[in-house]
């Protein structure tokens, strides 16, 4: 599994969302590497493309709510990073739905997700953690 406890930022909701993103990405990568013909993997590949498009929206909303709540000084910069990645995911989805059996695109998507997620969670999100008050905050209210 790709998830590491040191990736936690100290906000339960965000940490659970990060863990779910890593879990889903790990399953996706395992499916891609399992040697089964692409046609037989397509249901799982489609689920991943759909999940990432939807879940990233939910997760980014939660993370941005946290940043606003703690008055995070780099909120706007972080929001723009999220916005850029939203556009990237959407572009991958559009290409995927034009040509679902483009294995190069699918592999590029998995590599981009892995790289982005690790770099973002271990870099940008860890900077947020430094601004979270001891005891955390409730971002769901």
DSSP file (Angstrom, degrees, kcal/mol; ACC not computed):
  #  RESIDUE AA STRUCTURE BP1 BP2  ACC     N-H-->O    O-->H-N    N-H-->O    O-->H-N    TCO  KAPPA ALPHA  PHI   PSI    X-CA   Y-CA   Z-CA
    1    1 A X              0   0    0      0, 0.0    22,-0.1     0, 0.0    21,-0.0   0.000 360.0 360.0 360.0 145.8    0.0    0.0    0.0
    2    2 A X        +     0   0    0     20,-0.3     2,-0.1    17,-0.1    21,-0.1   0.680 360.0 103.1 -83.8 -20.0    1.2    3.5   -0.8
    3    3 A X        -     0   0    0     16,-0.1     2,-0.4    19,-0.0    16,-0.0  -0.390  49.6-170.2 -70.4 139.6   -0.2    5.2    2.3
    4    4 A X    >   -     0   0    0     -2,-0.1     3,-2.0     1,-0.1     4,-0.2  -0.987  28.9-130.8-129.4 141.0    2.1    6.1    5.1
    5    5 A X  G >  S+     0   0    0     -2,-0.4     3,-1.8     1,-0.3    -1,-0.1   0.808 105.5  67.6 -59.3 -30.5    1.1    7.2    8.6
    6    6 A X  G 3  S+     0   0    0      1,-0.3    -1,-0.3     3,-0.0    -3,-0.0   0.605  85.8  71.6 -69.2  -8.2    3.6   10.1    8.3
    7    7 A X  G <  S+     0   0    0     -3,-2.0    -1,-0.3     8,-0.0    -2,-0.2   0.627  73.5 113.3 -78.6 -13.2    1.4   11.6    5.6
    8    8 A X    <   -     0   0    0     -3,-1.8     4,-0.1    -4,-0.2   121,-0.0  -0.251  50.1-165.5 -61.2 144.9   -1.3   12.5    8.2
    9    9 A X        -     0   0    0      2,-0.2   123,-0.1   119,-0.0    -1,-0.1   0.458  48.5-103.2-109.2  -4.4   -1.9   16.2    8.8
   10   10 A X  S    S+     0   0    0      1,-0.2     2,-0.5     2,-0.1    -2,-0.1   0.547  89.7 108.5  97.4   7.9   -3.8   15.8   12.0
   11   11 A X     >  -     0   0    0      1,-0.2     4,-3.0   125,-0.1     5,-0.3  -0.965  60.4-148.6-117.6 113.2   -7.4   16.4   10.8
   12   12 A X  H  > S+     0   0    0     -2,-0.5     4,-2.7     1,-0.2     5,-0.2   0.860  93.3  49.0 -52.0 -48.1   -9.3   13.2   10.8
   13   13 A X  H  > S+     0   0    0      1,-0.2     4,-2.2     2,-0.2    -1,-0.2   0.935 115.5  43.6 -59.7 -47.8  -11.5   13.9    7.8
   14   14 A X  H  > S+     0   0    0      1,-0.2     4,-2.9     2,-0.2     5,-0.2   0.921 113.8  51.0 -64.9 -44.2   -8.6   15.0    5.6
   15   15 A X  H  X S+     0   0    0     -4,-3.0     4,-2.5     1,-0.2    -1,-0.2   0.901 110.9  48.5 -62.1 -40.5   -6.4   12.1    6.7
   16   16 A X  H  X S+     0   0    0     -4,-2.7     4,-2.3    -5,-0.3    -1,-0.2   0.898 111.8  49.7 -65.7 -40.0   -9.2    9.6    6.0
   17   17 A X  H  X S+     0   0    0     -4,-2.2     4,-2.5    -5,-0.2    -2,-0.2   0.926 111.3  48.8 -64.5 -44.2   -9.7   11.1    2.5
   18   18 A X  H  X S+     0   0    0     -4,-2.9     4,-2.5     1,-0.2     5,-0.2   0.935 111.1  50.5 -59.4 -45.5   -6.0   11.0    1.8
   19   19 A X  H  X S+     0   0    0     -4,-2.5     4,-2.5     1,-0.2    -1,-0.2   0.898 110.2  49.8 -61.3 -40.6   -5.9    7.4    2.9
   20   20 A X  H  X S+     0   0    0     -4,-2.3     4,-2.7     2,-0.2     5,-0.2   0.903 109.4  51.5 -65.3 -41.3   -8.8    6.5    0.6
   21   21 A X  H  X S+     0   0    0     -4,-2.5     4,-2.3     1,-0.2    -2,-0.2   0.931 112.8  45.4 -59.7 -45.4   -7.2    8.2   -2.3
   22   22 A X  H  X S+     0   0    0     -4,-2.5     4,-2.5     2,-0.2   -20,-0.3   0.893 112.3  51.7 -65.5 -39.3   -4.0    6.3   -1.8
   23   23 A X  H  X S+     0   0    0     -4,-2.5     4,-2.2    -5,-0.2    -2,-0.2   0.943 112.1  45.4 -62.7 -47.6   -6.0    3.0   -1.3
   24   24 A X  H  X S+     0   0    0     -4,-2.7     4,-2.4     1,-0.2    -1,-0.2   0.897 113.3  49.8 -64.0 -40.5   -7.9    3.5   -4.5
   25   25 A X  H  X S+     0   0    0     -4,-2.3     4,-2.6    -5,-0.2    -1,-0.2   0.896 109.1  52.6 -65.4 -39.2   -4.7    4.4   -6.4
   26   26 A X  H  X S+     0   0    0     -4,-2.5     4,-2.3     2,-0.2    -2,-0.2   0.917 110.4  47.1 -61.4 -44.8   -2.9    1.4   -5.0
   27   27 A X  H  X S+     0   0    0     -4,-2.2     4,-2.5     2,-0.2    -2,-0.2   0.920 111.6  52.1 -61.6 -44.4   -5.8   -0.9   -6.2
   28   28 A X  H  X S+     0   0    0     -4,-2.4     4,-2.4     1,-0.2    -2,-0.2   0.924 110.1  47.2 -59.1 -47.3   -5.7    0.8   -9.6
   29   29 A X  H  X S+     0   0    0     -4,-2.6     4,-1.8     1,-0.2    -1,-0.2   0.902 111.0  52.0 -64.0 -41.1   -2.0    0.3  -10.0
   30   30 A X  H  X S+     0   0    0     -4,-2.3     4,-0.7     1,-0.2    -1,-0.2   0.907 109.7  49.9 -60.5 -41.7   -2.3   -3.4   -9.0
   31   31 A X  H >< S+     0   0    0     -4,-2.5     3,-0.9     1,-0.2     5,-0.3   0.923 110.1  50.1 -62.7 -44.3   -5.0   -3.9  -11.6
   32   32 A X  H 3< S+     0   0    0     -4,-2.4     3,-0.4     1,-0.2    -1,-0.2   0.839 115.2  43.5 -63.9 -32.2   -2.9   -2.3  -14.3
   33   33 A X  H 3< S+     0   0    0     -4,-1.8    -1,-0.2     1,-0.2    -2,-0.2   0.480  85.4  95.3 -91.5  -3.0    0.1   -4.5  -13.4
   34   34 A X  S << S-     0   0    0     -3,-0.9    -1,-0.2    -4,-0.7    -2,-0.1   0.487  90.3-120.7 -77.9  -0.7   -1.8   -7.8  -13.0
   35   35 A X        +     0   0    0     -3,-0.4     2,-0.2     1,-0.3    -1,-0.1   0.406  66.0 136.4  83.3  -4.5   -1.1   -9.1  -16.6
   36   36 A X        -     0   0    0     -5,-0.3    -1,-0.3     1,-0.1     5,-0.1  -0.495  67.4 -91.8 -72.2 144.5   -4.8   -9.4  -17.5
   37   37 A X    >>  -     0   0    0     -2,-0.2     3,-1.3     1,-0.1     4,-0.8  -0.259  35.7-114.8 -56.9 146.2   -5.7   -8.1  -20.9
   38   38 A X  H >> S+     0   0    0      1,-0.3     3,-1.2     2,-0.2     4,-0.8   0.854 113.4  60.7 -51.9 -42.2   -6.8   -4.5  -21.0
   39   39 A X  H 34 S+     0   0    0      1,-0.3     3,-0.5     2,-0.2     4,-0.3   0.844 103.8  50.5 -57.6 -34.6  -10.4   -5.4  -22.0
   40   40 A X  H <4 S+     0   0    0     -3,-1.3    -1,-0.3     1,-0.2     4,-0.2   0.653 110.7  49.4 -79.3 -15.2  -10.8   -7.4  -18.9
   41   41 A X  H XX S+     0   0    0     -3,-1.2     4,-2.3    -4,-0.8     3,-0.5   0.521  82.0  99.0 -94.9  -8.2   -9.6   -4.6  -16.7
   42   42 A X  H 3X S+     0   0    0     -4,-0.8     4,-3.0    -3,-0.5     5,-0.2   0.814  75.9  55.5 -58.7 -37.9  -11.8   -1.9  -18.2
   43   43 A X  H 3> S+     0   0    0     -4,-0.3     4,-2.3     1,-0.2    -1,-0.3   0.941 112.8  42.7 -59.3 -46.4  -14.5   -1.9  -15.5
   44   44 A X  H <> S+     0   0    0     -3,-0.5     4,-2.0    -4,-0.2    -2,-0.2   0.877 113.8  51.8 -68.3 -37.4  -12.0   -1.2  -12.8
   45   45 A X  H  X S+     0   0    0     -4,-2.3     4,-2.4     2,-0.2    -2,-0.2   0.935 110.8  47.8 -64.0 -46.3  -10.2    1.4  -14.9
   46   46 A X  H  X S+     0   0    0     -4,-3.0     4,-2.5     1,-0.2     5,-0.2   0.909 109.6  53.4 -61.2 -42.0  -13.5    3.2  -15.6
   47   47 A X  H  X S+     0   0    0     -4,-2.3     4,-3.3    -5,-0.2    -1,-0.2   0.908 109.7  48.9 -58.5 -41.5  -14.4    3.1  -11.9
   48   48 A X  H  X S+     0   0    0     -4,-2.0     4,-2.9     2,-0.2     5,-0.3   0.932 110.1  49.4 -67.0 -45.6  -11.0    4.7  -11.1
   49   49 A X  H  X S+     0   0    0     -4,-2.4     4,-1.7     1,-0.2    -1,-0.2   0.926 116.9  43.0 -58.1 -44.2  -11.4    7.5  -13.7
   50   50 A X  H  X S+     0   0    0     -4,-2.5     4,-2.2    -5,-0.2     5,-0.2   0.946 114.3  49.6 -67.2 -48.5  -14.9    8.2  -12.4
   51   51 A X  H  X S+     0   0    0     -4,-3.3     4,-3.7    -5,-0.2     5,-0.4   0.930 110.5  49.7 -57.0 -48.7  -13.9    8.0   -8.7
   52   52 A X  H  X S+     0   0    0     -4,-2.9     4,-1.9     1,-0.2     5,-0.3   0.909 110.0  51.0 -61.3 -41.7  -10.9   10.3   -9.1
   53   53 A X  H  X S+     0   0    0     -4,-1.7     4,-0.7    -5,-0.3    -1,-0.2   0.907 120.4  34.6 -60.6 -41.7  -12.9   12.9  -10.9
   54   54 A X  H  X S+     0   0    0     -4,-2.2     4,-1.7     2,-0.2     3,-0.2   0.932 119.3  46.6 -78.5 -48.9  -15.6   12.9   -8.2
   55   55 A X  H  X S+     0   0    0     -4,-3.7     4,-3.3     1,-0.2     5,-0.2   0.847 105.3  58.9 -69.8 -34.9  -13.6   12.2   -5.0
   56   56 A X  H  X S+     0   0    0     -4,-1.9     4,-2.9    -5,-0.4    -1,-0.2   0.903 105.6  51.8 -60.3 -38.9  -10.9   14.8   -5.8
   57   57 A X  H  X S+     0   0    0     -4,-0.7     4,-2.1    -5,-0.3    -2,-0.2   0.950 112.7  44.1 -60.2 -49.4  -13.7   17.4   -5.9
   58   58 A X  H  X S+     0   0    0     -4,-1.7     4,-2.1     1,-0.2    -2,-0.2   0.934 115.9  47.5 -61.8 -47.4  -15.0   16.4   -2.5
   59   59 A X  H  X S+     0   0    0     -4,-3.3     4,-2.8     1,-0.2     5,-0.2   0.930 110.9  49.9 -63.1 -46.2  -11.5   16.1   -1.0
   60   60 A X  H  X S+     0   0    0     -4,-2.9     4,-2.6    -5,-0.2    -1,-0.2   0.879 109.0  53.3 -62.9 -36.6  -10.4   19.5   -2.3
   61   61 A X  H  X S+     0   0    0     -4,-2.1     4,-2.1    -5,-0.2    -1,-0.2   0.924 111.4  46.3 -62.0 -43.1  -13.5   21.1   -1.0
   62   62 A X  H  X S+     0   0    0     -4,-2.1     4,-2.2     2,-0.2    -2,-0.2   0.930 113.9  47.6 -63.7 -46.1  -12.8   19.7    2.5
   63   63 A X  H  X S+     0   0    0     -4,-2.8     4,-2.2     1,-0.2    -2,-0.2   0.891 112.7  48.4 -65.2 -39.5   -9.2   20.7    2.4
   64   64 A X  H  X S+     0   0    0     -4,-2.6     4,-2.3    -5,-0.2    -1,-0.2   0.857 108.5  54.4 -70.1 -34.4  -10.0   24.2    1.2
   65   65 A X  H  X S+     0   0    0     -4,-2.1     4,-2.4    -5,-0.2    -2,-0.2   0.918 108.5  50.1 -62.9 -42.7  -12.6   24.5    4.0
   66   66 A X  H  X S+     0   0    0     -4,-2.2     4,-2.2     1,-0.2    -2,-0.2   0.939 109.5  50.7 -58.5 -47.6   -9.9   23.6    6.5
   67   67 A X  H  <>S+     0   0    0     -4,-2.2     5,-3.0     1,-0.2     4,-0.4   0.896 111.7  46.8 -61.2 -40.9   -7.6   26.2    5.1
   68   68 A X  H ><5S+     0   0    0     -4,-2.3     3,-0.9     3,-0.2    -1,-0.2   0.908 110.9  53.3 -65.8 -40.1  -10.3   28.9    5.3
   69   69 A X  H 3<5S+     0   0    0     -4,-2.4    -2,-0.2     1,-0.3    -1,-0.2   0.867 115.7  38.1 -64.6 -36.9  -11.1   27.9    8.9
   70   70 A X  T 3<5S-     0   0    0     -4,-2.2    -1,-0.3    -5,-0.2    -2,-0.2   0.368 110.3-120.8 -95.6   5.4   -7.5   28.1   10.1
   71   71 A X  T < 5 -     0   0    0     -3,-0.9    -3,-0.2    -4,-0.4     2,-0.2   0.936  34.8-157.2  54.5  50.4   -6.9   31.2    7.9
   72   72 A X    > < -     0   0    0     -5,-3.0     3,-1.6    -6,-0.1     4,-0.2  -0.398  10.7-141.0 -61.5 125.1   -4.1   29.4    6.1
   73   73 A X  T 3  S+     0   0    0      1,-0.3     3,-0.2    -2,-0.2    -1,-0.1   0.750  98.7  45.7 -66.3 -24.4   -1.7   32.1    4.7
   74   74 A X  T 3> S+     0   0    0      1,-0.2     4,-2.6     2,-0.1    -1,-0.3   0.032  75.5 123.0-104.9  26.9   -1.1   30.2    1.4
   75   75 A X  H <> S+     0   0    0     -3,-1.6     4,-3.0     1,-0.2     5,-0.2   0.923  72.8  47.9 -53.6 -51.2   -4.8   29.4    0.8
   76   76 A X  H  > S+     0   0    0     -3,-0.2     4,-2.1     1,-0.2    -1,-0.2   0.902 112.7  48.4 -62.9 -41.9   -5.0   31.1   -2.6
   77   77 A X  H  > S+     0   0    0      2,-0.2     4,-1.7     1,-0.2    -1,-0.2   0.922 114.2  46.9 -61.8 -44.4   -1.8   29.4   -3.9
   78   78 A X  H  X S+     0   0    0     -4,-2.6     4,-2.2     1,-0.2    -2,-0.2   0.897 109.8  53.3 -66.0 -40.9   -3.0   26.0   -2.6
   79   79 A X  H  X S+     0   0    0     -4,-3.0     4,-2.6    -5,-0.2    -1,-0.2   0.897 107.6  51.3 -61.3 -40.3   -6.5   26.5   -4.2
   80   80 A X  H  X S+     0   0    0     -4,-2.1     4,-2.3     2,-0.2    -1,-0.2   0.855 107.0  53.4 -66.9 -34.6   -4.9   27.3   -7.5
   81   81 A X  H  X S+     0   0    0     -4,-1.7     4,-2.0     2,-0.2    -2,-0.2   0.921 110.9  47.4 -62.5 -44.2   -2.8   24.1   -7.3
   82   82 A X  H  X S+     0   0    0     -4,-2.2     4,-2.6     1,-0.2    -2,-0.2   0.932 110.5  51.7 -61.3 -46.0   -6.1   22.2   -6.7
   83   83 A X  H  X S+     0   0    0     -4,-2.6     4,-2.1     1,-0.2    -2,-0.2   0.897 108.6  51.0 -60.8 -41.3   -7.8   23.9   -9.6
   84   84 A X  H  X S+     0   0    0     -4,-2.3     4,-1.9     1,-0.2    -1,-0.2   0.909 111.3  47.5 -62.1 -42.5   -4.9   23.0  -11.9
   85   85 A X  H  X S+     0   0    0     -4,-2.0     4,-2.7     2,-0.2    -2,-0.2   0.867 107.2  56.7 -70.1 -34.9   -5.1   19.4  -10.9
   86   86 A X  H  X S+     0   0    0     -4,-2.6     4,-2.5     1,-0.2    -1,-0.2   0.935 108.6  47.8 -57.3 -45.6   -8.9   19.4  -11.3
   87   87 A X  H  X S+     0   0    0     -4,-2.1     4,-2.5     1,-0.2    -2,-0.2   0.892 110.5  52.0 -63.3 -39.6   -8.4   20.5  -14.9
   88   88 A X  H  X S+     0   0    0     -4,-1.9     4,-2.5     2,-0.2    -2,-0.2   0.936 110.2  47.5 -61.5 -47.2   -5.8   17.8  -15.4
   89   89 A X  H  X S+     0   0    0     -4,-2.7     4,-2.8     1,-0.2    -2,-0.2   0.926 112.2  50.4 -60.1 -45.1   -8.1   15.1  -14.2
   90   90 A X  H  X S+     0   0    0     -4,-2.5     4,-2.7    -5,-0.2    -1,-0.2   0.910 109.9  50.1 -61.0 -42.7  -10.9   16.4  -16.4
   91   91 A X  H  X S+     0   0    0     -4,-2.5     4,-2.3     2,-0.2    -1,-0.2   0.918 111.1  48.8 -63.1 -43.3   -8.6   16.4  -19.4
   92   92 A X  H  X S+     0   0    0     -4,-2.5     4,-2.8     2,-0.2    -2,-0.2   0.926 111.7  50.3 -60.3 -44.1   -7.6   12.8  -18.7
   93   93 A X  H  X S+     0   0    0     -4,-2.8     4,-2.6     1,-0.2    -2,-0.2   0.927 109.8  49.8 -61.0 -45.0  -11.2   11.8  -18.3
   94   94 A X  H  X S+     0   0    0     -4,-2.7     4,-1.0     1,-0.2    -1,-0.2   0.919 113.4  45.7 -61.2 -44.1  -12.2   13.5  -21.6
   95   95 A X  H  X S+     0   0    0     -4,-2.3     4,-1.7     1,-0.2     3,-0.5   0.910 111.8  53.0 -64.2 -41.9   -9.3   11.7  -23.5
   96   96 A X  H  < S+     0   0    0     -4,-2.8    -2,-0.2     1,-0.2    -1,-0.2   0.920 107.4  50.0 -60.6 -45.4  -10.2    8.4  -21.8
   97   97 A X  H  < S+     0   0    0     -4,-2.6     3,-0.3     1,-0.2    -1,-0.2   0.694 109.0  53.4 -72.4 -16.5  -13.8    8.6  -22.9
   98   98 A X  H  < S+     0   0    0     -4,-1.0    -1,-0.2    -3,-0.5    -2,-0.2   0.837 131.5  10.2 -78.1 -35.6  -12.8    9.3  -26.5
   99   99 A X    ><  +     0   0    0     -4,-1.7     3,-1.5    -3,-0.2    -1,-0.2  -0.664  66.8 177.5-148.2  82.7  -10.5    6.2  -26.6
  100  100 A X  T 3  S+     0   0    0      1,-0.3    -3,-0.1    -3,-0.3    -1,-0.1   0.717  79.9  57.9 -63.8 -22.5  -10.9    3.9  -23.6
  101  101 A X  T 3   +     0   0    0     -5,-0.1     2,-1.3     4,-0.0    -1,-0.3   0.117  68.7 121.2-100.2  23.5   -8.4    1.4  -24.9
  102  102 A X    <>  -     0   0    0     -3,-1.5     4,-2.0     1,-0.2     3,-0.3  -0.716  40.0-175.3 -85.8  93.5   -5.5    3.8  -25.1
  103  103 A X  H  > S+     0   0    0     -2,-1.3     4,-2.5     1,-0.2     5,-0.2   0.837  79.4  57.8 -63.5 -34.3   -3.1    2.0  -22.8
  104  104 A X  H  > S+     0   0    0      1,-0.2     4,-2.4     2,-0.2    -1,-0.2   0.912 107.7  47.7 -62.1 -42.0   -0.5    4.8  -23.0
  105  105 A X  H  > S+     0   0    0     -3,-0.3     4,-2.6     2,-0.2    -2,-0.2   0.918 111.5  50.1 -63.8 -44.0   -3.1    7.3  -21.7
  106  106 A X  H  X S+     0   0    0     -4,-2.0     4,-2.3     2,-0.2    -2,-0.2   0.910 112.8  46.2 -62.4 -43.2   -4.2    4.9  -18.9
  107  107 A X  H  X S+     0   0    0     -4,-2.5     4,-2.5     2,-0.2    -1,-0.2   0.899 112.0  51.1 -67.6 -39.7   -0.5    4.4  -17.8
  108  108 A X  H  X S+     0   0    0     -4,-2.4     4,-2.7    -5,-0.2    -2,-0.2   0.910 109.9  51.1 -62.3 -41.2    0.2    8.2  -18.0
  109  109 A X  H  X S+     0   0    0     -4,-2.6     4,-2.7     2,-0.2    -2,-0.2   0.926 110.7  47.5 -61.4 -46.4   -2.9    8.8  -15.9
  110  110 A X  H  X S+     0   0    0     -4,-2.3     4,-2.4     1,-0.2    -2,-0.2   0.916 114.0  47.4 -64.2 -41.7   -1.8    6.3  -13.2
  111  111 A X  H  X S+     0   0    0     -4,-2.5     4,-2.6     2,-0.2     5,-0.2   0.906 113.0  48.3 -65.2 -41.4    1.7    7.7  -13.2
  112  112 A X  H  X S+     0   0    0     -4,-2.7     4,-2.8    -5,-0.2     5,-0.3   0.915 111.8  49.5 -66.2 -42.5    0.5   11.3  -12.9
  113  113 A X  H  X S+     0   0    0     -4,-2.7     4,-2.8    -5,-0.2     5,-0.3   0.944 113.1  46.8 -59.9 -48.0   -1.9   10.4  -10.1
  114  114 A X  H  X S+     0   0    0     -4,-2.4     4,-2.2    -5,-0.2     5,-0.3   0.944 116.0  43.7 -60.6 -50.3    0.8    8.7   -8.2
  115  115 A X  H  X S+     0   0    0     -4,-2.6     4,-2.4     1,-0.2     5,-0.3   0.939 117.4  45.1 -61.8 -48.7    3.3   11.4   -8.6
  116  116 A X  H  X S+     0   0    0     -4,-2.8     4,-3.0    -5,-0.2     5,-0.3   0.934 113.5  49.0 -63.6 -46.8    0.9   14.2   -7.9
  117  117 A X  H  X S+     0   0    0     -4,-2.8     4,-2.6    -5,-0.3     5,-0.3   0.934 114.4  43.8 -62.4 -47.8   -0.7   12.6   -4.9
  118  118 A X  H  X S+     0   0    0     -4,-2.2     4,-2.5    -5,-0.3     5,-0.2   0.951 117.8  44.9 -62.7 -48.9    2.6   11.8   -3.2
  119  119 A X  H  X>S+     0   0    0     -4,-2.4     4,-1.2    -5,-0.3     5,-0.6   0.900 116.7  45.7 -63.1 -40.5    4.2   15.1   -3.9
  120  120 A X  I  <>S+     0   0    0     -4,-3.0     5,-2.9    -5,-0.3     6,-0.4   0.938 116.7  42.4 -69.6 -46.8    1.1   17.1   -2.9
  121  121 A X  I  <5S+     0   0    0     -4,-2.6     5,-0.2    -5,-0.3    -2,-0.2   0.885 120.4  42.0 -69.9 -38.1    0.3   15.2    0.3
  122  122 A X  I  <5S+     0   0    0     -4,-2.5    -1,-0.2    -5,-0.3    -2,-0.2   0.650 131.5  21.5 -84.4 -13.8    4.0   15.1    1.5
  123  123 A X  I  X5S+     0   0    0     -4,-1.2     4,-1.3    -5,-0.2     3,-0.3   0.695 128.4  27.8-112.6 -81.6    4.7   18.6    0.4
  124  124 A X  I  ><S+     0   0    0     -5,-0.6     4,-1.0     1,-0.2     3,-0.4   0.889 124.1  47.2 -56.0 -45.7    1.9   21.1    0.1
  125  125 A X  H  ><S+     0   0    0     -5,-2.9     4,-1.7     1,-0.2    -1,-0.2   0.823 105.3  58.9 -72.0 -29.6   -0.5   19.5    2.6
  126  126 A X  H  > S+     0   0    0     -6,-0.4     4,-1.0    -3,-0.3    -1,-0.2   0.819 100.5  57.9 -67.5 -28.5    2.2   19.1    5.2
  127  127 A X  H  < S+     0   0    0     -4,-1.3     4,-0.3    -3,-0.4     3,-0.3   0.857 104.0  52.2 -67.5 -33.9    2.7   22.9    5.1
  128  128 A X  H >X S+     0   0    0     -4,-1.0     3,-2.5     1,-0.2     4,-0.5   0.922 101.0  61.9 -63.8 -42.9   -1.0   23.2    6.1
  129  129 A X  H >< S+     0   0    0     -4,-1.7     3,-1.1     1,-0.3    -1,-0.2   0.812  93.4  63.3 -55.0 -32.8   -0.5   20.8    9.0
  130  130 A X  T 3< S+     0   0    0     -4,-1.0    -1,-0.3    -3,-0.3    -2,-0.2   0.683 105.1  47.1 -66.9 -16.5    2.0   23.3   10.5
  131  131 A X  T <4 S+     0   0    0     -3,-2.5     2,-0.4    -4,-0.3    -1,-0.2   0.455  83.9 108.4-104.0  -3.9   -0.9   25.8   10.8
  132  132 A X  S << S-     0   0    0     -3,-1.1     3,-0.1    -4,-0.5     4,-0.1  -0.628  74.2-120.5 -76.5 125.1   -3.5   23.4   12.4
  133  133 A X    >   -     0   0    0     -2,-0.4     3,-2.6     1,-0.1    -1,-0.1  -0.274  37.1 -88.4 -63.1 150.1   -4.0   24.3   16.0
  134  134 A X  T 3  S+     0   0    0      1,-0.3    -1,-0.1     2,-0.0  -124,-0.0  -0.340 120.8  30.8 -56.2 137.8   -3.3   21.6   18.6
  135  135 A X  T 3  S-     0   0    0     -3,-0.1    -1,-0.3  -125,-0.1    -2,-0.1   0.321 113.7-118.5  89.8  -8.1   -6.4   19.6   19.1
  136  136 A X    <   -     0   0    0     -3,-2.6     2,-0.3    -4,-0.1  -125,-0.1  -0.124  26.6 -92.0  74.7-171.1   -7.4   20.2   15.5
  137  137 A X        -     0   0    0     -5,-0.0     2,-0.8     0, 0.0   -67,-0.0  -0.957  24.5-115.5-140.8 157.4  -10.5   22.0   14.1
  138  138 A X        +     0   0    0     -2,-0.3     3,-0.3     1,-0.1    -2,-0.0  -0.863  32.4 171.1 -97.1 111.2  -13.9   20.9   13.1
  139  139 A X        +     0   0    0     -2,-0.8    -1,-0.1     1,-0.2   -70,-0.0   0.487  67.2  72.7 -97.6  -3.2  -14.3   21.6    9.4
  140  140 A X              0   0    0      1,-0.2    -1,-0.2   -75,-0.0    -2,-0.0   0.520 360.0 360.0 -89.2  -4.3  -17.6   19.7    9.0
  141  141 A X              0   0    0     -3,-0.3    -1,-0.2     0, 0.0    -2,-0.1   0.459 360.0 360.0-103.7 360.0  -19.7   22.3   10.8
